[in-house]
Amino acid sequence: MNTKAARGQRDGLPMPLGLQGAFEAAQVFVISALVIVVPLAAVWFSGGFAEKDMSVIARLAGKFWLVMHGVPLELSVTTGPSSASVQNGTFDLLPMGLVLVPFFLSWRAGRRLARASYTDQLWQPLLGSVLVYAAAGLATGFVCNSPGSEAPLLASMLLPIIPAGLGLVVGARREAGSWGRLIGVNAADWIAKTSQDQRWAGSYVWAVARSGFVALVSALAAASLLLAINLIVRWADIASVYQGMRAGGIGGAALTLGQLGFMPNLAAWSLAWSSGAGFNLGAGSAVTPLGTAVAPVPPVPLLAALPTGVLVWGFAALAIPVAAGMLAGWWFVRTGENHFDEWLSLKVRQRWLSLPGSTLFLGLAVGLVAAVLACVLFWLSSGSVGLGRLTEVGPSPFTAALWLGAEVGAGVVLGSLAGPWLEAARSAAPQLSRRQ
């Protein structure tokens, strides 16, 4: 897929492509496992797990590796002498920061495999990689399962290949430069066979999809900034929790690394909070811009930054998704792909009627795209910690996405209406400066 491949040369290790893919997958598995093993081993050597032997720590590391890939753990705890005192639950809270580790490692591996393969050969190393990674997940689940904490073997085999497989495909696509070179299908040739109306419709839909993505990313960035400011303001409370835990230097570092793995989750929760829907920290709890009502939470330092009580100005956070929608509406105007407005203006001669109609439709469409993307994000960031009240952690995906989509849609309407005037002002400014 590169220049060397075009000359009949392959860039990569001198081995069969399937075996090279297997080698890359094994490398991803080892490095991603070390991300878990090294901090746990450091805590163990410092005496943090004095009552455990090394085999227990190794199994714990394997379970953390499975959790990092989204594999749920089935938990059971006995609190009394009878079978009625057994509590069962499922831990399925995905650390979205840690899942990026196998993704980016696989992304790097996908680029190397693409350099070593022709277009019609890429399936061989990709298949080898997926099979080896699935086998690694199955073996990890089989070896590391223990009474009271078990991972389903089928999920252990299939779920880890999702982030790894996505990373391989994205990396190969990045190296190939286009999907046509990657899979041998040229999208430009297919588009050339369509009619002009179909191309206009496709351009409009693609611009709407990108605008929805712009709105979500903008809102998430603003919510992340809000989260960072809140952590800085409440840093004294966070530090007091660290001091109360007395974890030591190594234990505190390991705890910090674990919390960093959940920072993307907290950013998504902050986005749900800014939409007005809020999020849960346990059954029956609510953290919203209007106030916080939660029972005592586990001694996790970052949770000390939760807003408390009634927030007088909390409703101002709703401006974040509206402002993101305005930015997306302006961005859509700048693409010049508003073909639905052009079509509607031909069908409806009254501009005072066609302009509001096309603008409202645009706001609905972009808001729907942003809501769908946000629903996936909220679903990935939420889950269950397993036992007790913390079986509902994170935002309600559908409710929070509905709030966010409505607010983004309203912002898109405002941004798309203001876009032409903003663009006119931008184009008039250079002309005015040249005259002066």
C-alpha positions as CSV (number, residue, x, y, z in Angstrom):
1,M,0.0,0.0,0.0
2,N,3.0,2.2,-0.1
3,T,5.7,3.0,-2.6
4,K,7.7,0.0,-1.7
5,A,4.7,-2.2,-2.2
6,A,4.1,-0.7,-5.6
7,R,7.7,-1.6,-6.6
8,G,7.0,-5.2,-5.5
9,Q,8.7,-4.9,-2.1
10,R,7.2,-5.5,1.3
11,D,8.2,-3.5,4.3
12,G,8.1,-5.5,7.5
13,L,9.6,-8.6,9.2
14,P,10.7,-11.4,6.9
15,M,7.9,-13.8,7.9
16,P,4.5,-14.8,6.5
17,L,1.9,-12.1,6.8
18,G,-0.4,-14.1,9.1
19,L,2.5,-14.8,11.5
20,Q,3.5,-11.2,11.4
21,G,-0.1,-10.2,12.4
22,A,0.0,-12.7,15.2
23,F,3.4,-11.3,16.4
24,E,2.0,-7.8,16.4
25,A,-1.1,-8.9,18.4
26,A,1.1,-10.6,21.0
27,Q,3.1,-7.5,21.3
28,V,0.0,-5.4,21.9
29,F,-1.1,-7.9,24.5
30,V,2.2,-7.8,26.4
31,I,2.6,-4.1,26.4
32,S,-1.1,-3.4,27.5
33,A,-0.7,-6.0,30.2
34,L,2.4,-4.3,31.5
35,V,0.4,-1.1,31.9
36,I,-1.6,-3.0,34.6
37,V,1.1,-5.3,36.0
38,V,3.8,-2.7,36.7
39,P,1.7,-0.5,39.1
40,L,0.2,-3.5,40.9
41,A,3.7,-5.1,41.2
42,A,5.0,-1.8,42.6
43,V,2.3,-1.7,45.2
44,W,2.8,-5.4,46.1
45,F,6.6,-5.0,46.5
46,S,6.0,-1.9,48.8
47,G,3.8,-4.0,51.1
48,G,0.4,-2.8,49.9
49,F,-0.8,-6.4,49.4
50,A,0.9,-7.9,52.4
51,E,-1.8,-10.5,52.9
52,K,-1.8,-11.7,49.2
53,D,0.7,-13.9,47.4
54,M,2.0,-13.1,43.9
55,S,-0.4,-15.5,42.2
56,V,-3.4,-13.6,43.5
57,I,-1.9,-10.3,42.3
58,A,-1.3,-11.9,38.9
59,R,-4.9,-12.9,38.6
60,L,-6.0,-9.5,39.8
61,A,-3.9,-7.9,37.0
62,G,-5.5,-10.2,34.5
63,K,-9.0,-9.2,35.7
64,F,-8.0,-5.5,35.4
65,W,-6.7,-6.2,31.8
66,L,-10.1,-7.7,31.0
67,V,-12.0,-4.7,32.5
68,M,-9.7,-2.4,30.5
69,H,-11.2,-4.0,27.4
70,G,-14.8,-3.8,28.5
71,V,-15.2,-7.4,29.8
72,P,-17.7,-7.5,32.7
73,L,-16.8,-9.2,36.0
74,E,-19.5,-11.2,37.8
75,L,-19.0,-10.5,41.5
76,S,-20.4,-12.4,44.5
77,V,-19.8,-11.5,48.2
78,T,-20.9,-13.5,51.2
79,T,-21.9,-11.3,54.1
80,G,-23.3,-14.0,56.5
81,P,-23.4,-17.7,57.2
82,S,-26.5,-18.5,55.0
83,S,-26.9,-18.5,51.2
84,A,-29.4,-15.7,51.6
85,S,-26.6,-13.4,52.6
86,V,-24.8,-13.7,49.3
87,Q,-24.8,-10.5,47.2
88,N,-24.3,-10.8,43.5
89,G,-23.5,-8.1,41.0
90,T,-21.7,-7.2,37.8
91,F,-18.8,-4.8,37.4
92,D,-19.1,-3.3,33.9
93,L,-17.8,0.3,34.2
94,L,-15.4,0.7,31.3
95,P,-12.3,2.9,32.0
96,M,-12.4,4.8,28.8
97,G,-8.9,6.2,29.3
98,L,-7.3,2.7,29.7
99,V,-9.1,1.3,26.7
100,L,-7.2,3.8,24.6
101,V,-4.0,1.9,25.4
102,P,-4.8,-1.2,23.3
103,F,-6.4,0.9,20.7
104,F,-3.4,3.1,20.0
105,L,-1.0,0.1,20.3
106,S,-3.2,-1.7,17.7
107,W,-3.3,1.5,15.6
108,R,0.5,1.4,15.5
109,A,0.5,-2.2,14.6
110,G,-2.1,-1.7,11.9
111,R,0.2,0.9,10.2
112,R,3.1,-1.6,10.2
113,L,0.9,-4.4,8.8
114,A,-0.4,-2.1,6.1
115,R,3.2,-1.2,5.1
116,A,4.0,-5.0,4.9
117,S,1.0,-5.9,2.7
118,Y,-0.6,-5.4,-0.7
119,T,-4.2,-4.4,-0.8
120,D,-5.5,-7.9,-1.5
121,Q,-3.2,-9.4,1.2
122,L,-4.1,-7.2,4.2
123,W,-6.8,-9.6,5.4
124,Q,-4.1,-12.2,6.3
125,P,-2.2,-10.2,9.0
126,L,-5.4,-8.7,10.3
127,L,-7.0,-12.1,10.7
128,G,-3.9,-13.4,12.4
129,S,-3.9,-10.5,14.8
130,V,-7.6,-10.9,15.7
131,L,-7.3,-14.6,16.3
132,V,-4.3,-14.2,18.6
133,Y,-5.8,-11.4,20.5
134,A,-9.0,-13.3,21.0
135,A,-7.0,-16.3,22.2
136,A,-5.1,-14.1,24.6
137,G,-8.4,-12.8,26.0
138,L,-9.9,-16.3,26.4
139,A,-6.7,-17.5,28.1
140,T,-6.7,-14.6,30.5
141,G,-10.3,-15.1,31.4
142,F,-9.8,-18.8,32.0
143,V,-6.6,-18.5,34.1
144,C,-7.6,-15.5,36.1
145,N,-11.1,-16.5,37.1
146,S,-11.6,-17.1,40.8
147,P,-14.5,-17.7,43.2
148,G,-16.3,-14.5,43.8
149,S,-15.0,-12.7,40.7
150,E,-15.4,-14.3,37.3
151,A,-15.3,-13.1,33.7
152,P,-17.6,-14.8,31.1
153,L,-15.2,-16.7,28.8
154,L,-17.1,-15.8,25.6
155,A,-17.0,-12.1,26.5
156,S,-13.3,-12.5,27.4
157,M,-12.6,-13.8,23.9
158,L,-14.8,-11.4,21.9
159,L,-14.8,-8.0,23.6
160,P,-11.0,-7.4,23.7
161,I,-10.9,-7.7,19.9
162,I,-13.2,-4.7,19.5
163,P,-10.7,-1.9,20.6
164,A,-7.8,-3.9,19.1
165,G,-9.6,-4.5,15.8
166,L,-10.7,-0.9,15.5
167,G,-7.1,0.2,16.2
168,L,-5.8,-2.1,13.5
169,V,-8.3,-0.9,10.9
170,V,-7.8,2.8,11.7
171,G,-4.0,2.4,11.6
172,A,-4.1,0.5,8.3
173,R,-6.4,3.2,6.9
174,R,-4.1,5.9,8.1
175,E,-1.1,4.3,6.4
176,A,-3.0,3.5,3.2
177,G,-4.2,7.1,2.9
178,S,-7.7,6.2,1.6
179,W,-10.3,3.4,1.9
180,G,-9.9,2.7,-1.8
181,R,-6.3,1.8,-1.4
182,L,-7.1,-0.2,1.8
183,I,-10.0,-2.3,0.5
184,G,-9.6,-1.9,-3.3
185,V,-12.9,0.0,-3.7
186,N,-12.7,3.6,-5.0
187,A,-15.4,5.7,-3.6
188,A,-14.9,8.5,-6.1
189,D,-15.7,6.1,-9.0
190,W,-18.9,5.1,-7.2
191,I,-19.9,8.7,-6.6
192,A,-19.2,9.6,-10.3
193,K,-21.9,7.1,-11.3
194,T,-24.6,8.8,-9.3
195,S,-26.8,11.7,-10.5
196,Q,-26.3,15.3,-9.5
197,D,-29.3,15.3,-7.2
198,Q,-27.9,12.3,-5.4
199,R,-24.5,13.9,-5.1
200,W,-26.1,17.0,-3.6
201,A,-28.1,15.0,-1.2
202,G,-25.1,13.0,-0.2
203,S,-23.0,16.2,0.3
204,Y,-25.8,17.6,2.5
205,V,-26.1,14.5,4.6
206,W,-22.3,14.3,5.0
207,A,-22.1,17.9,6.0
208,V,-24.9,17.4,8.6
209,A,-23.1,14.4,10.0
210,R,-19.8,16.3,10.4
211,S,-21.7,19.3,11.9
212,G,-23.1,16.9,14.6
213,F,-19.6,15.6,15.3
214,V,-18.3,19.2,15.6
215,A,-21.1,20.0,18.0
216,L,-20.4,17.0,20.2
217,V,-16.6,17.5,20.2
218,S,-17.0,21.2,21.0
219,A,-19.5,20.6,23.9
220,L,-17.2,17.8,25.2
221,A,-14.2,20.1,25.1
222,A,-16.0,22.8,27.0
223,A,-17.4,20.4,29.5
224,S,-13.9,19.0,30.0
225,L,-12.6,22.5,30.7
226,L,-15.4,23.0,33.2
227,L,-14.3,19.7,34.9
228,A,-10.7,20.8,35.0
229,I,-11.6,24.2,36.6
230,N,-13.7,22.4,39.2
231,L,-10.9,20.0,40.0
232,I,-8.5,23.0,40.5
233,V,-11.0,24.8,42.7
234,R,-11.7,21.7,44.8
235,W,-8.1,20.5,45.0
236,A,-7.9,21.0,48.7
237,D,-10.8,18.6,49.3
238,I,-9.2,16.1,46.9
239,A,-5.8,16.3,48.7
240,S,-7.5,15.7,52.1
241,V,-9.0,12.5,50.8
242,Y,-5.5,11.4,49.6
243,Q,-4.1,12.2,53.1
244,G,-6.9,10.3,54.8
245,M,-6.3,7.2,52.8
246,R,-2.6,7.0,53.8
247,A,-1.7,5.0,50.7
248,G,1.9,6.1,50.6
249,G,3.9,7.3,47.7
250,I,3.6,4.2,45.5
251,G,0.0,3.5,46.5
252,G,-1.0,7.1,45.8
253,A,0.7,7.0,42.4
254,A,-1.1,3.8,41.5
255,L,-4.4,5.3,42.7
256,T,-3.8,8.4,40.6
257,L,-3.1,6.2,37.5
258,G,-6.3,4.3,38.1
259,Q,-8.3,7.6,38.4
260,L,-6.7,8.9,35.2
261,G,-8.1,5.8,33.4
262,F,-11.6,7.1,34.3
263,M,-11.0,10.8,33.4
264,P,-12.7,10.4,30.0
265,N,-15.7,9.0,31.9
266,L,-15.8,12.0,34.1
267,A,-15.6,14.3,31.1
268,A,-18.6,12.5,29.6
269,W,-20.4,12.9,32.9
270,S,-19.6,16.5,33.0
271,L,-21.1,16.9,29.5
272,A,-24.3,15.1,30.7
273,W,-24.3,17.5,33.7
274,S,-24.0,20.6,31.5
275,S,-26.9,19.4,29.4
276,G,-29.2,19.5,32.4
277,A,-29.8,15.7,32.6
278,G,-27.1,15.1,35.1
279,F,-25.8,11.7,36.1
280,N,-26.1,9.1,38.9
281,L,-23.7,8.0,41.6
282,G,-25.7,5.1,42.8
283,A,-29.4,4.1,42.7
284,G,-31.7,7.0,43.7
285,S,-29.0,9.7,43.5
286,A,-28.8,12.7,41.2
287,V,-26.0,15.1,40.3
288,T,-27.6,17.9,38.2
289,P,-26.9,21.7,37.6
290,L,-29.7,22.5,40.0
291,G,-28.3,20.5,42.9
292,T,-26.6,17.3,44.1
293,A,-28.4,14.6,46.1
294,V,-26.2,11.5,46.7
295,A,-25.6,9.2,49.6
296,P,-22.0,8.8,51.0
297,V,-19.7,7.8,48.2
298,P,-16.5,5.7,48.3
299,P,-13.3,7.4,49.3
300,V,-12.1,8.1,45.8
301,P,-10.2,11.4,45.8
302,L,-11.7,12.8,42.5
303,L,-15.3,12.3,43.9
304,A,-14.5,14.9,46.5
305,A,-14.8,17.5,43.7
306,L,-18.5,16.8,43.2
307,P,-20.7,19.9,43.5
308,T,-22.7,20.0,46.7
309,G,-26.0,21.4,47.7
310,V,-28.2,23.7,45.6
311,L,-26.3,25.5,42.8
312,V,-27.7,29.0,42.3
313,W,-26.0,29.5,38.9
314,G,-25.8,25.9,37.8
315,F,-28.4,26.4,35.1
316,A,-25.8,28.6,33.3
317,A,-24.0,25.4,32.3
318,L,-26.8,24.7,29.8
319,A,-25.2,27.4,27.6
320,I,-22.4,24.9,26.8
321,P,-24.3,22.6,24.4
322,V,-26.2,25.6,23.0
323,A,-22.9,27.4,22.2
324,A,-21.5,24.2,20.7
325,G,-24.6,24.0,18.5
326,M,-24.1,27.6,17.4
327,L,-20.5,26.8,16.4
328,A,-21.7,23.7,14.5
329,G,-24.3,25.8,12.7
330,W,-21.7,28.4,11.7
331,W,-19.4,25.6,10.5
332,F,-22.2,24.1,8.4
333,V,-22.7,27.5,6.7
334,R,-19.1,27.7,5.9
335,T,-19.1,24.3,4.2
336,G,-21.5,25.7,1.5
337,E,-23.4,22.5,1.4
338,N,-26.9,23.7,2.4
339,H,-28.5,22.1,-0.7
340,F,-31.8,21.4,1.1
341,D,-32.3,25.1,1.6
342,E,-31.6,25.6,-2.1
343,W,-34.1,23.0,-3.1
344,L,-36.7,24.2,-0.7
345,S,-36.3,27.8,-1.9
346,L,-37.1,26.6,-5.4
347,K,-40.2,24.8,-4.3
348,V,-41.4,27.5,-1.9
349,R,-41.0,31.0,-3.4
350,Q,-41.8,32.8,-0.2
351,R,-38.3,33.2,1.4
352,W,-39.9,34.1,4.8
353,L,-41.3,30.6,4.8
354,S,-38.5,28.5,3.1
355,L,-35.7,29.9,5.3
356,P,-37.2,29.0,8.6
357,G,-38.3,25.6,7.3
358,S,-34.8,24.6,6.1
359,T,-33.2,26.1,9.2
360,L,-35.4,24.2,11.6
361,F,-34.8,21.0,9.6
362,L,-31.1,21.6,9.8
363,G,-31.3,22.1,13.6
364,L,-33.3,18.9,13.9
365,A,-30.9,16.9,11.7
366,V,-27.7,18.1,13.4
367,G,-29.2,17.7,16.8
368,L,-30.2,14.2,16.0
369,V,-26.7,13.3,14.9
370,A,-25.2,14.9,18.0
371,A,-27.7,13.0,20.2
372,V,-26.9,9.6,18.6
373,L,-23.2,10.2,19.0
374,A,-23.7,11.4,22.6
375,C,-25.9,8.4,23.4
376,V,-23.0,6.1,22.4
377,L,-20.6,8.2,24.5
378,F,-22.8,8.2,27.6
379,W,-23.5,4.5,27.2
380,L,-19.7,3.7,27.2
381,S,-19.1,6.0,30.2
382,S,-21.8,4.5,32.4
383,G,-22.1,1.2,34.1
384,S,-22.2,-0.6,37.4
385,V,-19.5,-1.0,40.1
386,G,-21.1,-4.3,41.1
387,L,-22.5,-4.4,44.6
388,G,-24.5,-2.1,46.9
389,R,-26.0,1.1,45.7
390,L,-23.4,1.7,43.0
391,T,-25.3,-0.4,40.4
392,E,-26.2,2.8,38.5
393,V,-23.2,5.0,37.8
394,G,-23.0,7.6,35.1
395,P,-25.7,9.3,33.0
396,S,-28.8,7.7,31.6
397,P,-27.7,7.5,27.9
398,F,-31.0,8.1,26.2
399,T,-32.2,10.9,28.5
400,A,-28.9,12.8,28.6
401,A,-28.6,12.4,24.8
402,L,-32.1,13.7,24.3
403,W,-31.4,16.8,26.4
404,L,-28.1,17.4,24.6
405,G,-29.6,16.9,21.1
406,A,-32.4,19.4,21.8
407,E,-30.0,22.1,23.1
408,V,-27.5,21.5,20.2
409,G,-30.4,21.8,17.7
410,A,-31.5,25.1,19.2
411,G,-27.9,26.4,18.9
412,V,-27.6,25.2,15.3
413,V,-30.6,27.2,14.4
414,L,-29.1,30.3,15.9
415,G,-25.7,29.7,14.5
416,S,-26.9,28.9,10.9
417,L,-29.0,32.1,10.9
418,A,-26.1,34.2,12.2
419,G,-23.6,32.5,9.9
420,P,-24.1,34.5,6.7
421,W,-23.7,37.8,8.6
422,L,-20.6,36.5,10.3
423,E,-19.1,35.4,7.0
424,A,-20.1,38.8,5.4
425,A,-18.3,40.6,8.2
426,R,-15.2,38.4,7.8
427,S,-15.0,39.1,4.1
428,A,-15.7,42.8,4.5
429,A,-12.9,43.2,7.1
430,P,-10.0,42.6,4.7
431,Q,-11.5,44.9,2.1
432,L,-11.9,47.7,4.6
433,S,-8.3,47.3,5.7
434,R,-7.0,47.4,2.1
435,R,-8.9,50.6,1.5
436,Q,-7.4,52.2,4.6
